[in-house]
Amino acid sequence: MRRIAGAALFAVALGGCAVAGYFTLHPPLAKPLAASLARALALRPDQVVFGSARLVAPATLELGAVRVAEARADRIAIGVDPFAAIMGGHPRPRSLVVEGLSLGAVSARRLEASFGAGGRARLTVRGIAFRRAGLPVAIDELGVEIEGGRVQRIAFAGAELGAGQPRALAGALAGTATRDPAGGWRLRAARTGLTLAGRIDGGALTARAELKELPLQPIAPLGRRFGVALDRAAASGAFTVRLNADELRAEGRIGLTALSIDHRAVSRDPIGPIALELDGAVGLVRGALTVDRLKVGLGPVQAIFSGGLSRSGAFLTQARLPATDCNQLLSALPPELVPALAGLTLEGTIGGHGELSGDLAELASVRLGVHLDLGCRVLADPPRADVTQLVSGEPALPHAVDAHGRPRRFLLGPDNPSWRPLSELPTSVVRAFLISEDGRFFVHHGFDLEMIRRALIADLGVDRFDRGASTLTQQLVKNLYLSGERTVTRKLEEAVLAWRLEQVVSKRRILELYLNLAELGPGIYGISEGAERYFGKEPEELSLNEAAELAALLPAPRRGMDAAWRRRYQALAARLPSEKLVIPPLAKAAAPSPTRLTRR
């Protein structure tokens, strides 16, 4: 709007300059008039160009192909009061018409203005187009009324966000802004599915919006930036906005329907449609972001978030899950989000809270705390990922291949010649793998918060999800039941299956399975095949350093012993002498309850 008003003022100034030269200039007018305007506006002569200029009776100056700095116009016509000019008074503009106006990123098809005595004026602009936040915006018509040199009323019609979309979807907004006697402004606007009302007083804005099945397709391009598909989504609810020099705050309740998530970091395939409920407040106070008890509802399940991010980088995120029926929580997840969990049936309740805090300028300060009241019990395991079969069965490793990439059958049990019971593996070899991958294996119950915290610090340092935090339990679940893609959906499935695995399978059995299937190179699975392929030895013949060389392959086994592997091996070899792990006896079956391993 400021640019449009600026364009109008520019045209008025141009008219004054033209009228001043009405009786003194003679054809050709274009060059001397352009030079005169350049001097008046303190611009270089080449920044003001008129393709043509002519005087039309009784008192109108017409300009064609106008360029003034970044402003462009196809045609400008400026009319003056002929009687004032004849009587020798100060010639004042009577009318202004601008066609094909372009002012930077803003364009207008036609601008018309009329000027009266006492500082009265009316301005009408048609066919306005510009972009805001990357989205096209169009306004059919904008009108401005001025009295006593002050703007008294602004009205617009046919305003569209996402211009070019079908009007039935994008809709057209109409509204007014009227100055009241106290000097404030009353604001009103409406379109199908949306009403807005507000007030501006002393530079502070307060507004309320009410939505009823408002289509969100106009802002779909904005949603796609964040991996959210809004093409079929709609919003209902109400919220208030307060804006002043120090604070922007939005508070209310909004229901969103027919959302879809389409982001490679979340899932390989789009997820949806999803219905969400948002209830709470978000704000921006002196550059600091705040979230105040924002409830996010997915079906019958609600989570509550609070926190903030300061301008310096200090942050705090708190999340709370009220006691929720376990099966309702599972059922609220879209089936395509967790396909490996299809058929899982639960009873009981789950609740808890978590907190993540720190400073982006000092990543070592990051702290993570989680407390869960986990009372879920399994009534039926998912057929696709039934971990109870691992207790004593002899499963096959899916997707196993040979050195040439051809499918091979790889059993996890005595029928496989390379199988080694845990009791036959040297403690030194087991120790090297535990230190490398999961030093707290015998302490945690499937998840290691400290490992997650360190991974978060590493990911924040590179501004992407780069480092995992999977325990041996989680890695075993991934290798047996899930794909290798690094997505939120896979991590969610992995978390549930790891929790279930720790319930029904002993630590000793989990470790035994893992050490026999860990991929150590193309077509190489388990410690026995690794020892044979790299050193021509049996596992019990490996030295501690050779065991460390094998363990260092695990993060990227198909890359082999490259420079990155060497760095990992050297770091691991340096830790082995001083990293003291108390490992429970491996020659006997583990006790039913988890054995604890401690670090010193």
ZAMARGU-4260 file (C-alpha; in steps of 0.2 Angstrom, whole numbers, plus 5000, padded with zeros to 4 digits):
<rodrens>
0) 5000/5000/5000 | 5014/5012/5004 | 5022/5009/4987 | 5005/5013/4979 | 5003/5029/4989
5) 5021/5033/4984 | 5017/5031/4966 | 5002/5042/4967 | 5013/5056/4976 | 5026/5054/4963
10) 5013/5057/4949 | 5006/5072/4958 | 5023/5080/4960 | 5026/5076/4942 | 5010/5085/4938
15) 5015/5101/4948 | 5031/5101/4938 | 5022/5099/4922 | 5010/5113/4926 | 5024/5125/4931
20) 5031/5123/4914 | 5014/5123/4905 | 5016/5141/4898 | 5035/5142/4897 | 5040/5125/4888
25) 5036/5122/4870 | 5038/5106/4860 | 5047/5095/4861 | 5043/5093/4879 | 5050/5075/4884
30) 5068/5079/4886 | 5067/5095/4895 | 5053/5090/4906 | 5062/5074/4911 | 5078/5084/4915
35) 5068/5096/4926 | 5060/5082/4936 | 5077/5073/4938 | 5083/5089/4946 | 5068/5091/4957
40) 5069/5073/4963 | 5088/5073/4965 | 5090/5059/4952 | 5103/5056/4938 | 5097/5062/4921
45) 5097/5044/4915 | 5085/5039/4929 | 5071/5049/4922 | 5065/5045/4904 | 5049/5050/4895
50) 5045/5041/4879 | 5034/5055/4874 | 5026/5071/4881 | 5012/5083/4874 | 5000/5096/4880
55) 4982/5093/4877 | 4969/5107/4878 | 4962/5114/4889 | 4975/5110/4902 | 4981/5092/4902
60) 4999/5085/4900 | 5001/5067/4893 | 5016/5057/4896 | 5020/5040/4888 | 5033/5026/4892
65) 5038/5034/4908 | 5052/5028/4919 | 5057/5036/4935 | 5070/5026/4945 | 5062/5009/4948
70) 5044/5016/4944 | 5037/5013/4926 | 5021/5018/4918 | 5014/5016/4901 | 5004/5032/4901
75) 5001/5047/4913 | 4988/5060/4911 | 4988/5076/4922 | 4974/5088/4922 | 4975/5105/4930
80) 4963/5119/4934 | 4963/5130/4919 | 4955/5145/4927 | 4969/5145/4941 | 4982/5145/4927
85) 4973/5159/4917 | 4971/5170/4932 | 4989/5168/4937 | 4987/5158/4952 | 4996/5143/4957
90) 4991/5129/4945 | 4985/5114/4955 | 4982/5097/4949 | 4963/5093/4945 | 4965/5075/4940
95) 4977/5061/4937 | 4977/5045/4927 | 4991/5032/4927 | 4990/5017/4916 | 5001/5001/4917
100) 5010/5007/4933 | 5024/4996/4940 | 5033/5001/4956 | 5046/4987/4960 | 5037/4971/4964
105) 5020/4980/4964 | 5010/4983/4948 | 4993/4991/4945 | 4982/4992/4929 | 4975/5009/4932
110) 4976/5023/4944 | 4964/5037/4945 | 4964/5052/4956 | 4954/5068/4958 | 4958/5083/4969
115) 4947/5096/4977 | 4949/5112/4988 | 4953/5110/5006 | 4964/5095/5005 | 4951/5084/4998
120) 4955/5069/4986 | 4949/5053/4980 | 4961/5039/4974 | 4956/5023/4965 | 4968/5009/4960
125) 4962/4994/4950 | 4971/4978/4945 | 4984/4978/4959 | 4996/4963/4960 | 5011/4959/4971
130) 5019/4945/4981 | 5019/4943/5000 | 5029/4928/5008 | 5032/4921/4991 | 5013/4920/4987
135) 5004/4930/4973 | 4992/4943/4980 | 4979/4952/4969 | 4967/4966/4973 | 4953/4971/4960
140) 4950/4988/4967 | 4957/5000/4981 | 4949/5016/4986 | 4956/5030/4997 | 4947/5045/5003
145) 4956/5060/5009 | 4949/5076/5018 | 4959/5090/5026 | 4975/5082/5020 | 4972/5066/5030
150) 4967/5049/5025 | 4949/5046/5032 | 4944/5029/5024 | 4951/5015/5014 | 4941/5002/5005
155) 4946/4987/4995 | 4937/4973/4985 | 4942/4957/4976 | 4957/4954/4987 | 4964/4937/4983
160) 4979/4927/4991 | 4985/4914/4979 | 4980/4924/4964 | 4977/4914/4949 | 4968/4900/4959
165) 4950/4897/4955 | 4939/4910/4964 | 4929/4896/4972 | 4944/4890/4981 | 4954/4906/4984
170) 4940/4917/4988 | 4939/4936/4987 | 4941/4947/5002 | 4932/4964/5004 | 4934/4976/5018
175) 4936/4994/5025 | 4947/5004/5037 | 4939/5020/5044 | 4946/5033/5054 | 4935/5037/5070
180) 4934/5054/5079 | 4947/5049/5092 | 4960/5046/5078 | 4960/5027/5078 | 4955/5015/5065
185) 4941/5003/5064 | 4944/4988/5053 | 4932/4976/5045 | 4934/4963/5031 | 4925/4947/5026
190) 4924/4933/5013 | 4915/4916/5012 | 4922/4907/5027 | 4931/4921/5035 | 4926/4937/5045
195) 4939/4950/5052 | 4936/4964/5064 | 4949/4975/5073 | 4955/4991/5078 | 4971/5001/5078
200) 4975/5013/5092 | 4991/5023/5094 | 5001/5010/5083 | 4994/4995/5092 | 4983/4983/5082
205) 4970/4971/5090 | 4960/4960/5078 | 4949/4944/5079 | 4946/4932/5065 | 4933/4919/5064
210) 4934/4905/5051 | 4922/4892/5045 | 4928/4879/5034 | 4940/4891/5026 | 4949/4883/5011
215) 4968/4884/5013 | 4973/4880/4995 | 4978/4898/4992 | 4993/4896/5004 | 4997/4879/4998
220) 5014/4884/4991 | 5019/4891/5008 | 5014/4874/5016 | 5024/4864/5003 | 5040/4873/5010
225) 5037/4864/5026 | 5031/4848/5019 | 5013/4851/5023 | 5000/4848/5009 | 4986/4861/5011
230) 4978/4858/4994 | 4962/4850/5001 | 4964/4857/5019 | 4951/4868/5028 | 4952/4878/5044
235) 4938/4882/5057 | 4939/4891/5073 | 4943/4909/5080 | 4959/4918/5086 | 4964/4935/5091
240) 4980/4944/5086 | 4988/4958/5096 | 5002/4968/5088 | 5012/4983/5095 | 5030/4989/5094
245) 5036/4976/5106 | 5025/4961/5104 | 5015/4950/5091 | 5004/4938/5099 | 4991/4926/5092
250) 4979/4916/5103 | 4964/4905/5099 | 4958/4888/5094 | 4959/4882/5076 | 4954/4865/5069
255) 4962/4859/5053 | 4955/4845/5042 | 4962/4835/5027 | 4980/4840/5030 | 4993/4829/5022
260) 5012/4827/5027 | 5023/4826/5012 | 5041/4827/5018 | 5055/4815/5015 | 5062/4817/5032
265) 5045/4811/5039 | 5040/4797/5027 | 5044/4791/5010 | 5026/4792/5005 | 5013/4806/5009
270) 5003/4804/5025 | 4985/4809/5026 | 4972/4815/5027 | 4975/4821/5045 | 4964/4831/5056
275) 4972/4842/5069 | 4966/4854/5083 | 4977/4868/5089 | 4973/4878/5105 | 4984/4890/5114
280) 4995/4905/5111 | 5011/4909/5101 | 5020/4926/5102 | 5035/4936/5097 | 5041/4947/5110
285) 5056/4959/5106 | 5062/4945/5094 | 5060/4931/5106 | 5048/4917/5101 | 5036/4910/5114
290) 5024/4896/5115 | 5011/4896/5129 | 5002/4879/5132 | 4999/4875/5114 | 4987/4860/5114
295) 4989/4849/5098 | 4976/4836/5096 | 4976/4821/5085 | 4959/4813/5086 | 4956/4809/5105
300) 4974/4812/5109 | 4981/4828/5115 | 4999/4834/5119 | 5003/4851/5127 | 5018/4861/5122
305) 5026/4877/5130 | 5043/4885/5128 | 5053/4899/5119 | 5068/4904/5109 | 5077/4920/5113
310) 5086/4931/5100 | 5103/4925/5108 | 5099/4907/5105 | 5093/4901/5122 | 5079/4889/5120
315) 5067/4879/5131 | 5054/4866/5125 | 5042/4857/5136 | 5030/4844/5131 | 5016/4835/5141
320) 5006/4820/5137 | 4991/4818/5149 | 4986/4800/5154 | 4980/4793/5137 | 4973/4776/5133
325) 4987/4766/5124 | 4976/4759/5111 | 4968/4776/5107 | 4985/4784/5105 | 4990/4770/5093
330) 4974/4771/5083 | 4976/4790/5081 | 4991/4787/5071 | 4988/4786/5052 | 4990/4768/5047
335) 5002/4773/5033 | 5013/4781/5046 | 5017/4765/5055 | 5014/4750/5043 | 5025/4738/5053
340) 5013/4740/5068 | 4997/4735/5059 | 4988/4722/5071 | 4996/4728/5087 | 4983/4729/5100
345) 4986/4737/5117 | 4978/4741/5134 | 4982/4752/5148 | 4987/4770/5149 | 5002/4781/5145
350) 5007/4798/5150 | 5022/4809/5154 | 5032/4824/5151 | 5049/4830/5143 | 5060/4845/5143
355) 5073/4850/5130 | 5084/4866/5135 | 5100/4874/5130 | 5109/4887/5120 | 5112/4887/5102
360) 5128/4897/5105 | 5134/4884/5117 | 5128/4867/5112 | 5136/4858/5126 | 5123/4866/5137
365) 5109/4856/5129 | 5099/4846/5142 | 5086/4832/5139 | 5074/4825/5152 | 5060/4813/5149
370) 5048/4805/5161 | 5035/4792/5156 | 5021/4783/5165 | 5021/4768/5154 | 5007/4757/5158
375) 5004/4749/5141 | 5001/4730/5139 | 5002/4721/5123 | 4986/4710/5119 | 4992/4706/5101
380) 5008/4708/5093 | 5009/4714/5075 | 5011/4700/5063 | 5023/4709/5052 | 5035/4712/5067
385) 5031/4699/5080 | 5046/4700/5091 | 5040/4686/5103 | 5047/4674/5089 | 5064/4680/5093
390) 5064/4672/5111 | 5069/4655/5105 | 5066/4654/5086 | 5078/4654/5071 | 5072/4669/5061
395) 5080/4673/5044 | 5088/4690/5041 | 5077/4699/5028 | 5086/4707/5013 | 5102/4698/5016
400) 5113/4698/5000 | 5130/4691/4995 | 5146/4701/4990 | 5138/4703/4973 | 5122/4710/4979
405) 5112/4694/4975 | 5099/4688/4988 | 5105/4675/5000 | 5096/4665/5015 | 5104/4670/5031
410) 5097/4661/5047 | 5100/4667/5064 | 5103/4651/5073 | 5113/4634/5074 | 5108/4630/5056
415) 5119/4644/5050 | 5137/4638/5050 | 5143/4656/5054 | 5131/4657/5070 | 5140/4659/5086
420) 5131/4658/5103 | 5135/4672/5114 | 5144/4660/5126 | 5157/4656/5113 | 5162/4674/5109
425) 5177/4681/5118 | 5173/4695/5131 | 5186/4706/5123 | 5176/4706/5106 | 5159/4709/5114
430) 5167/4723/5124 | 5174/4731/5109 | 5157/4731/5100 | 5148/4737/5116 | 5160/4752/5118
435) 5158/4757/5100 | 5139/4756/5098 | 5130/4755/5115 | 5141/4756/5131 | 5125/4757/5142
440) 5116/4742/5134 | 5114/4733/5151 | 5108/4749/5159 | 5094/4756/5148 | 5078/4748/5143
445) 5079/4750/5124 | 5083/4769/5124 | 5097/4779/5130 | 5093/4797/5133 | 5112/4802/5135
450) 5115/4795/5117 | 5100/4805/5111 | 5106/4821/5119 | 5123/4819/5111 | 5115/4815/5094
455) 5104/4831/5096 | 5120/4842/5099 | 5128/4834/5084 | 5113/4837/5073 | 5111/4855/5079
460) 5129/4859/5075 | 5126/4854/5057 | 5108/4860/5056 | 5101/4843/5050 | 5097/4826/5056
465) 5114/4818/5053 | 5118/4807/5068 | 5107/4793/5075 | 5105/4788/5093 | 5100/4770/5091
470) 5104/4757/5104 | 5108/4739/5100 | 5090/4735/5103 | 5084/4748/5091 | 5097/4742/5078
475) 5091/4724/5080 | 5073/4729/5077 | 5078/4740/5062 | 5088/4726/5054 | 5075/4713/5056
480) 5059/4722/5053 | 5061/4739/5045 | 5069/4748/5031 | 5085/4758/5032 | 5077/4775/5027
485) 5080/4789/5040 | 5063/4795/5043 | 5052/4800/5058 | 5040/4786/5054 | 5053/4773/5054
490) 5060/4780/5071 | 5043/4779/5078 | 5040/4761/5073 | 5058/4757/5079 | 5054/4765/5096
495) 5038/4754/5099 | 5046/4738/5093 | 5061/4741/5104 | 5050/4744/5119 | 5041/4727/5115
500) 5057/4718/5112 | 5065/4723/5129 | 5049/4716/5137 | 5049/4699/5130 | 5067/4695/5125
505) 5082/4694/5137 | 5097/4706/5135 | 5108/4691/5132 | 5098/4685/5118 | 5096/4703/5110
510) 5115/4705/5111 | 5118/4687/5104 | 5106/4691/5089 | 5114/4708/5086 | 5132/4701/5085
515) 5127/4688/5073 | 5118/4699/5061 | 5128/4716/5061 | 5133/4720/5044 | 5152/4722/5042
520) 5153/4725/5024 | 5145/4720/5007 | 5137/4703/5010 | 5146/4701/5027 | 5135/4698/5042
525) 5140/4695/5060 | 5157/4693/5069 | 5161/4676/5062 | 5160/4681/5044 | 5169/4697/5048
530) 5183/4689/5056 | 5185/4676/5042 | 5183/4689/5028 | 5195/4702/5035 | 5208/4692/5045
535) 5206/4674/5040 | 5202/4670/5059 | 5189/4663/5070 | 5181/4675/5082 | 5190/4668/5097
540) 5206/4671/5088 | 5204/4690/5086 | 5215/4702/5096 | 5207/4717/5104 | 5213/4729/5091
545) 5206/4717/5077 | 5189/4717/5086 | 5190/4736/5087 | 5193/4737/5068 | 5178/4726/5065
550) 5167/4737/5077 | 5173/4753/5068 | 5165/4747/5052 | 5147/4748/5059 | 5141/4765/5055
555) 5145/4763/5037 | 5150/4745/5033 | 5148/4746/5014 | 5161/4760/5013 | 5174/4748/5020
560) 5190/4753/5028 | 5191/4771/5021 | 5198/4787/5029 | 5182/4789/5040 | 5183/4771/5046
565) 5202/4774/5051 | 5197/4789/5061 | 5183/4779/5070 | 5195/4765/5073 | 5209/4776/5081
570) 5196/4784/5092 | 5189/4767/5098 | 5206/4760/5100 | 5211/4774/5111 | 5196/4772/5122
575) 5197/4753/5124 | 5211/4753/5138 | 5202/4765/5149 | 5184/4762/5146 | 5179/4750/5160
580) 5163/4740/5157 | 5157/4727/5169 | 5149/4714/5158 | 5138/4700/5166 | 5144/4682/5163
585) 5140/4677/5145 | 5142/4658/5148 | 5125/4657/5156 | 5107/4662/5152 | 5103/4680/5158
590) 5091/4682/5172 | 5073/4687/5168 | 5076/4705/5174 | 5088/4716/5165 | 5106/4714/5171
595) 5114/4731/5174 | 5130/4737/5167 | 5140/4751/5175 | 5153/4763/5168 | 5167/4769/5179
</rodrens>
